[in-house]
Amino acid sequence: MENKEFKPYIPAERITPEMTVTSVIMGVILAVVFGAANAYLGLRVGMTVSASIPAAVIAMGVIRVIMRKNSILESNMVQTIGSAGESLAAGAIFTLPALFLWAAEGKMDKPSILEITAIALIGGLLGVLFMVPLRNALIVKEHGVLPYPEGTACSEVLLAGEEGGAKASTVFAGMGFAALFKFIIDGLKVVAGEVSVSVKGFAGQIGTQIYPAVMSVGYICGARISSYMFAGGILSWLVIIPLIVLFGADITLYPGTEPIGELFAAGGASAIWGTYIRYIGAGALAAGGIISLVKSLPLIVKTFGGAVKGIAGSNAGSDKRTSKDLSMVFVLASIAVLTLIVWLIPFVPVSLLGAAIIVVFGFFFAAVSSRMVGLVGSSNNPVSGMAIATLLIATLILKVTGASGIAGMCSAIAIGSIICIISAIAGDTSQDLKTGYLLGATPKKQQIGEIIGVVAAALAIGGTLYLLDSAWGFGSEELAAPQATLMKLITEGVMDGNLPWALVFIGAFIAVLVEIIGIPVLPFAIGVYLPVQLNACIMVGGLIRLALDKLKRDKAEKEAIVNDGVLFCSGMIAGEGLVGILLALLAVFGVSSAIDLSAKLAIPSAVSEIGGLVLFGIIILTLLKFSLWKKRK
């Protein structure tokens, strides 16, 4: 039964506009926009951000201010549909680019857009469907126990309707400024996008990137998480790389093919990072994911037991509007059909055994993901850890049952991709259902909205991945694709045994050491894996957030300043991501050289780097303008 003590903002007996043509169209547009932007961001830095709050703010700005409609549930439907795109993109880009990386090595053909769409769609739909029987157990019965931080924050943003116009304008301002900055840096190329400093006689390197979206990640994550990532980068670039060059100058160490000294002389610290450090980082990431999963085991067991019991408590047949879920008959039938489809369609490399693994592990991790985001929020949900565990188990099972070579590895990645997307979508759906529960939305309509968002994002993600790969290539400096590269390395390591295991184990024991001294291992491990310039840019955002958090202002004013900064940064991430997609299009069609002014103006590198630092200062000032110095009523 629904919690009798709780009364939502819109009572169950009151009917207001919810799933309308306006909310569906706006939601679909935002699902595609935030999905593409988050795909670009995740492939650059290995992290994604929640789109629920910026989607809610934009919905309020359009529905309440521009269209003059007072319909909070309509705005909620927009963010429900829109946030699905971000979550599906997060699940997809952590795994699917591995297939492109194998294609680049000549081991297979590129996956078709149809294959990518099918994998994304099946994973997304299963993620929504698995969450339906969990809603009553996790959202209703544990109201007051599981806080669901993003879902609760999103409901508060929607309830602050009278500020909708101002909040939406902050998001749009962030989008506009970041689009301009990104175009100047990577389109016109009149300033450097990265500034690095090294000292003669020392192989280490330090520096920063100049990108607004990367800095925004640091602001949104906060100083603590940013500092863990930066510490990982310092260990890699100022400790391990100098040690490798110092002690191994005359040594040829696998997987390198020339002496380390020659490699460093030709490519600098970046060459050492690309040849050795990424394997150490991969070991740290893999160990970090497994450690996170092991620490969550008691919670996992409890959640799974509650989820099984929750199926019997589903409210599909309730007469109360705020208790209506999708029919369990429809849910179970849909899961069965999708299981058969993933096995039978020829362009998805999954066997009947693989389909069974997807259903069992998919429901298991959907339950875990939903509860985890209820406790710690979507940003701290160890989706990549779950994907690593799934990939290890799936690859071992496939190898034992006779699947080998590139075919077996592709099957393992397909299974891992679907389960990663299931976990991400289940976490997003649970946050959205929490928002709806607080506001008084109809769960069935929200669940249908999630399905619409999944379909829209799945249809767009294949083209987005193809576009980004054609423009820069996954695994490149522009698109490191750290999570997908890790998944590829793990799958190859289990199937072929060809990894430089010594480097991987060094990374794994670094992760164990970090865990022992009490530092959150995943952000630190990501920092070990990524270039230090990127980590430093994230750290700048974290320091700005720290400075605003420490302001001596009254609580309400300080919260308003920090929240405006979050909204502006969310807009900057979306704006840079969209221009990144635009520049990828220009690169594919051969137009990018026409707007590249760096060669035409013959700008010296020193001038370009100084210009980059000046632009970075302007980026910081715009963030302060729309947070600290923003005029408020």
ChimeraX attribute file (.defattr): number of C-alpha atoms within 10 A of each C-alpha:
attribute: neighborCount
match mode: 1-to-1
recipient: residues
	/A:1	12
	/A:2	15
	/A:3	12
	/A:4	7
	/A:5	6
	/A:6	12
	/A:7	13
	/A:8	14
	/A:9	15
	/A:10	18
	/A:11	13
	/A:12	15
	/A:13	10
	/A:14	8
	/A:15	13
	/A:16	13
	/A:17	14
	/A:18	21
	/A:19	19
	/A:20	12
	/A:21	10
	/A:22	16
	/A:23	25
	/A:24	22
	/A:25	14
	/A:26	22
	/A:27	31
	/A:28	26
	/A:29	19
	/A:30	28
	/A:31	35
	/A:32	28
	/A:33	21
	/A:34	31
	/A:35	32
	/A:36	27
	/A:37	26
	/A:38	28
	/A:39	31
	/A:40	30
	/A:41	26
	/A:42	26
	/A:43	26
	/A:44	22
	/A:45	24
	/A:46	22
	/A:47	21
	/A:48	25
	/A:49	20
	/A:50	21
	/A:51	26
	/A:52	28
	/A:53	22
	/A:54	29
	/A:55	30
	/A:56	28
	/A:57	31
	/A:58	25
	/A:59	30
	/A:60	35
	/A:61	25
	/A:62	18
	/A:63	23
	/A:64	21
	/A:65	18
	/A:66	11
	/A:67	10
	/A:68	11
	/A:69	14
	/A:70	16
	/A:71	16
	/A:72	26
	/A:73	23
	/A:74	26
	/A:75	30
	/A:76	31
	/A:77	33
	/A:78	35
	/A:79	35
	/A:80	36
	/A:81	36
	/A:82	37
	/A:83	34
	/A:84	39
	/A:85	37
	/A:86	32
	/A:87	34
	/A:88	34
	/A:89	34
	/A:90	30
	/A:91	29
	/A:92	32
	/A:93	28
	/A:94	29
	/A:95	29
	/A:96	28
	/A:97	30
	/A:98	27
	/A:99	23
	/A:100	22
	/A:101	21
	/A:102	18
	/A:103	14
	/A:104	15
	/A:105	9
	/A:106	10
	/A:107	14
	/A:108	15
	/A:109	12
	/A:110	16
	/A:111	19
	/A:112	14
	/A:113	17
	/A:114	14
	/A:115	18
	/A:116	26
	/A:117	20
	/A:118	22
	/A:119	25
	/A:120	31
	/A:121	25
	/A:122	22
	/A:123	34
	/A:124	34
	/A:125	25
	/A:126	28
	/A:127	32
	/A:128	28
	/A:129	28
	/A:130	27
	/A:131	28
	/A:132	27
	/A:133	26
	/A:134	28
	/A:135	27
	/A:136	24
	/A:137	23
	/A:138	23
	/A:139	27
	/A:140	21
	/A:141	15
	/A:142	14
	/A:143	19
	/A:144	10
	/A:145	12
	/A:146	18
	/A:147	19
	/A:148	27
	/A:149	17
	/A:150	24
	/A:151	27
	/A:152	19
	/A:153	16
	/A:154	25
	/A:155	23
	/A:156	15
	/A:157	19
	/A:158	24
	/A:159	15
	/A:160	14
	/A:161	19
	/A:162	14
	/A:163	17
	/A:164	23
	/A:165	19
	/A:166	15
	/A:167	24
	/A:168	24
	/A:169	18
	/A:170	27
	/A:171	28
	/A:172	22
	/A:173	21
	/A:174	28
	/A:175	24
	/A:176	17
	/A:177	20
	/A:178	28
	/A:179	23
	/A:180	14
	/A:181	22
	/A:182	25
	/A:183	19
	/A:184	19
	/A:185	21
	/A:186	19
	/A:187	24
	/A:188	16
	/A:189	19
	/A:190	23
	/A:191	25
	/A:192	22
	/A:193	21
	/A:194	18
	/A:195	18
	/A:196	12
	/A:197	10
	/A:198	14
	/A:199	9
	/A:200	6
	/A:201	8
	/A:202	14
	/A:203	22
	/A:204	22
	/A:205	22
	/A:206	19
	/A:207	17
	/A:208	23
	/A:209	23
	/A:210	29
	/A:211	25
	/A:212	27
	/A:213	29
	/A:214	26
	/A:215	29
	/A:216	31
	/A:217	27
	/A:218	27
	/A:219	27
	/A:220	24
	/A:221	19
	/A:222	20
	/A:223	22
	/A:224	16
	/A:225	21
	/A:226	28
	/A:227	22
	/A:228	23
	/A:229	29
	/A:230	28
	/A:231	20
	/A:232	27
	/A:233	28
	/A:234	23
	/A:235	16
	/A:236	26
	/A:237	25
	/A:238	19
	/A:239	14
	/A:240	21
	/A:241	25
	/A:242	19
	/A:243	16
	/A:244	19
	/A:245	22
	/A:246	15
	/A:247	11
	/A:248	14
	/A:249	16
	/A:250	13
	/A:251	16
	/A:252	15
	/A:253	15
	/A:254	13
	/A:255	13
	/A:256	15
	/A:257	11
	/A:258	13
	/A:259	15
	/A:260	23
	/A:261	19
	/A:262	15
	/A:263	20
	/A:264	19
	/A:265	12
	/A:266	11
	/A:267	12
	/A:268	17
	/A:269	23
	/A:270	19
	/A:271	17
	/A:272	23
	/A:273	23
	/A:274	17
	/A:275	16
	/A:276	20
	/A:277	25
	/A:278	23
	/A:279	27
	/A:280	28
	/A:281	32
	/A:282	28
	/A:283	29
	/A:284	31
	/A:285	32
	/A:286	27
	/A:287	25
	/A:288	31
	/A:289	23
	/A:290	20
	/A:291	18
	/A:292	21
	/A:293	21
	/A:294	13
	/A:295	10
	/A:296	14
	/A:297	13
	/A:298	10
	/A:299	14
	/A:300	20
	/A:301	14
	/A:302	13
	/A:303	24
	/A:304	19
	/A:305	12
	/A:306	15
	/A:307	26
	/A:308	16
	/A:309	14
	/A:310	19
	/A:311	17
	/A:312	13
	/A:313	15
	/A:314	22
	/A:315	25
	/A:316	18
	/A:317	12
	/A:318	12
	/A:319	9
	/A:320	13
	/A:321	18
	/A:322	23
	/A:323	23
	/A:324	18
	/A:325	24
	/A:326	20
	/A:327	16
	/A:328	18
	/A:329	10
	/A:330	11
	/A:331	19
	/A:332	13
	/A:333	12
	/A:334	15
	/A:335	18
	/A:336	12
	/A:337	11
	/A:338	19
	/A:339	19
	/A:340	15
	/A:341	16
	/A:342	26
	/A:343	18
	/A:344	15
	/A:345	13
	/A:346	11
	/A:347	15
	/A:348	21
	/A:349	21
	/A:350	25
	/A:351	18
	/A:352	13
	/A:353	13
	/A:354	21
	/A:355	20
	/A:356	17
	/A:357	20
	/A:358	26
	/A:359	20
	/A:360	11
	/A:361	19
	/A:362	27
	/A:363	24
	/A:364	21
	/A:365	29
	/A:366	31
	/A:367	30
	/A:368	29
	/A:369	29
	/A:370	29
	/A:371	27
	/A:372	24
	/A:373	26
	/A:374	27
	/A:375	16
	/A:376	15
	/A:377	21
	/A:378	26
	/A:379	15
	/A:380	13
	/A:381	22
	/A:382	23
	/A:383	28
	/A:384	29
	/A:385	22
	/A:386	23
	/A:387	29
	/A:388	27
	/A:389	16
	/A:390	24
	/A:391	27
	/A:392	19
	/A:393	16
	/A:394	25
	/A:395	27
	/A:396	17
	/A:397	16
	/A:398	19
	/A:399	18
	/A:400	11
	/A:401	10
	/A:402	9
	/A:403	17
	/A:404	16
	/A:405	13
	/A:406	17
	/A:407	13
	/A:408	22
	/A:409	28
	/A:410	24
	/A:411	21
	/A:412	29
	/A:413	27
	/A:414	28
	/A:415	31
	/A:416	35
	/A:417	30
	/A:418	32
	/A:419	36
	/A:420	34
	/A:421	33
	/A:422	37
	/A:423	38
	/A:424	33
	/A:425	35
	/A:426	36
	/A:427	30
	/A:428	33
	/A:429	31
	/A:430	29
	/A:431	29
	/A:432	29
	/A:433	28
	/A:434	29
	/A:435	27
	/A:436	27
	/A:437	26
	/A:438	20
	/A:439	23
	/A:440	24
	/A:441	30
	/A:442	23
	/A:443	24
	/A:444	20
	/A:445	19
	/A:446	25
	/A:447	24
	/A:448	19
	/A:449	26
	/A:450	33
	/A:451	23
	/A:452	22
	/A:453	32
	/A:454	34
	/A:455	25
	/A:456	23
	/A:457	33
	/A:458	29
	/A:459	18
	/A:460	22
	/A:461	25
	/A:462	23
	/A:463	17
	/A:464	22
	/A:465	26
	/A:466	19
	/A:467	19
	/A:468	24
	/A:469	20
	/A:470	14
	/A:471	20
	/A:472	16
	/A:473	20
	/A:474	24
	/A:475	20
	/A:476	13
	/A:477	13
	/A:478	15
	/A:479	20
	/A:480	21
	/A:481	30
	/A:482	28
	/A:483	28
	/A:484	28
	/A:485	23
	/A:486	24
	/A:487	27
	/A:488	23
	/A:489	19
	/A:490	23
	/A:491	26
	/A:492	18
	/A:493	16
	/A:494	17
	/A:495	22
	/A:496	14
	/A:497	11
	/A:498	11
	/A:499	17
	/A:500	15
	/A:501	14
	/A:502	13
	/A:503	20
	/A:504	25
	/A:505	18
	/A:506	17
	/A:507	27
	/A:508	22
	/A:509	16
	/A:510	25
	/A:511	28
	/A:512	17
	/A:513	13
	/A:514	19
	/A:515	17
	/A:516	11
	/A:517	9
	/A:518	9
	/A:519	14
	/A:520	18
	/A:521	27
	/A:522	28
	/A:523	23
	/A:524	28
	/A:525	30
	/A:526	26
	/A:527	30
	/A:528	35
	/A:529	31
	/A:530	26
	/A:531	30
	/A:532	28
	/A:533	23
	/A:534	23
	/A:535	31
	/A:536	27
	/A:537	26
	/A:538	33
	/A:539	30
	/A:540	23
	/A:541	26
	/A:542	25
	/A:543	19
	/A:544	22
	/A:545	22
	/A:546	16
	/A:547	11
	/A:548	19
	/A:549	16
	/A:550	10
	/A:551	14
	/A:552	9
	/A:553	12
	/A:554	8
	/A:555	10
	/A:556	8
	/A:557	14
	/A:558	18
	/A:559	14
	/A:560	15
	/A:561	23
	/A:562	23
	/A:563	16
	/A:564	22
	/A:565	28
	/A:566	26
	/A:567	26
	/A:568	31
	/A:569	32
	/A:570	27
	/A:571	30
	/A:572	33
	/A:573	30
	/A:574	30
	/A:575	28
	/A:576	28
	/A:577	27
	/A:578	22
	/A:579	23
	/A:580	22
	/A:581	20
	/A:582	16
	/A:583	21
	/A:584	23
	/A:585	18
	/A:586	17
	/A:587	18
	/A:588	16
	/A:589	10
	/A:590	11
	/A:591	13
	/A:592	16
	/A:593	14
	/A:594	11
	/A:595	14
	/A:596	17
	/A:597	16
	/A:598	18
	/A:599	11
	/A:600	11
	/A:601	9
	/A:602	9
	/A:603	15
	/A:604	11
	/A:605	13
	/A:606	12
	/A:607	13
	/A:608	20
	/A:609	20
	/A:610	14
	/A:611	17
	/A:612	25
	/A:613	20
	/A:614	13
	/A:615	21
	/A:616	21
	/A:617	12
	/A:618	13
	/A:619	20
	/A:620	16
	/A:621	14
	/A:622	18
	/A:623	26
	/A:624	19
	/A:625	14
	/A:626	22
	/A:627	24
	/A:628	19
	/A:629	12
	/A:630	15
	/A:631	8
	/A:632	9
	/A:633	4
